[in-house]
Amino acid sequence: MAANGLEPSAQQEALLGDFAGIVASLAAAVTGLTEAGGMTTSAVLETRASLEAASAASRGTTAIVQDVAGATEQLSRSISDVSGQMASVRRATDGVAGAMARTQDAAVKLEAATSAIFKMLAVIEGVSSQTRMLALNATIEAAHAGAHGKGFSVVAQAVKELAHQAAGAATTISCLLEELRTSVAVVSGVVSDATELVDQVRSSTASVAVAMHEQSAATSAIAGNMHRAARATAELDGAIGSVKNSADQVELAHEKVVAMTQRIGLASRRADHAILAAYGGARPDEGLDPKRAALRAAVKAHGAWKVKLVRAVHAGDRSFDIKTVACDDRCALGQWLYGEGKKWSDDEHYEEVRRLHATFHKRVAGMLSEIYAGKVTDARKAIEPGGDFCVMSAGLVDKLEGWENEPEKKSPAIAGTEDAEKPPAQALAMWPA
């Protein structure tokens, strides 16, 4: 009879029942994790597709914005060129306006001078008329004088002729001046009309110059905004790239979670088999090929080292031979690696497992040496969850299980079917409630 009143077999039944309940809860958790993993996979794939579409759209937007910015800059330069040409036109029209003004002044002065000449011609015509009258009177007086007045009569006739020529010249000049006055009036009218047109052109060019200046300022502002938009879209593209990288990391983490879920499921099925074996069902390692059987046994053996170290730290177990523990070829896995397992030395997992296994034994031997010397503090920390021993042990077990469950290396007796891992129906009935 045990101290708690239960027979040893009854204690085992109770422990196995508790363990079966834990395994059932673990299986349910694995199912939930698997479903969550499926949903996460879909979400990650949708997120990746959305990010790729957003990245493509962002790159397209960046290209468009850059093209528009370039076109706007060209337009701004064209407007600046046109504005410069309009300034040149305005300066030219200002020069033409000045020339027209001077021409108008000259025409006015020419008309005034013509009027003055007309007045002088009138005086000349008056003098010429009086001279003819005087010459006529002199001729008459010379005729009265007879022979004495003959010479004077010749002079009077000559004066009369000169007066007549002067009157004809004055008439000719008057006609010419009249024509000149008419031409000056026409020129003055044309210059006046041209001056009005030049004034209109000057006004138009001034308005156009102002409009072009405003347009140039507006297009320059647009070009600046488009460049800022291009930089913003480039930054957005970079941000999308960062988010995409984060999504990749999430996907990797999700893949690891899925892999760990599968391993938990496998461990759960092994626990089911262990329970069935305890109740008399089929043993979990039956039907395995030699390599898988050796690796699975190694997982169990090396997973049990934590219990051994706990016993050494807390229960004072000093039964271990440290030199033997330090050797990696004394345990079952080491003997298999350097014996039958050596035929898998070309396998990519072999050398890594051998290295990790050797490191594991050296670390355990070192911890036992410290424990035997009374230095148990570091050993306690190492075997706590997250301690360096737990991390090292998990790495070795992970590598062993990865090699054992490598799909292409599975034995035909169990490959491709989960039924080989499922407990028989009659054994399920033996599980405790």
Secondary structure as UniProt FT lines:
FT   TURN            3..4
FT   HELIX           8..145
FT   HELIX           146..149
FT   HELIX           150..278
FT   TURN            279..280
FT   TURN            284..287
FT   HELIX           290..303
FT   HELIX           305..314
FT   HELIX           322..326
FT   TURN            328..329
FT   HELIX           332..337
FT   TURN            338..339
FT   HELIX           340..344
FT   TURN            345..346
FT   TURN            348..349
FT   HELIX           350..372
FT   TURN            373..374
FT   HELIX           377..383
FT   TURN            385..386
FT   HELIX           388..404
FT   HELIX           407..409
FT   TURN            412..416
FT   TURN            419..421
FT   HELIX           425..428
FT   TURN            429..430
//
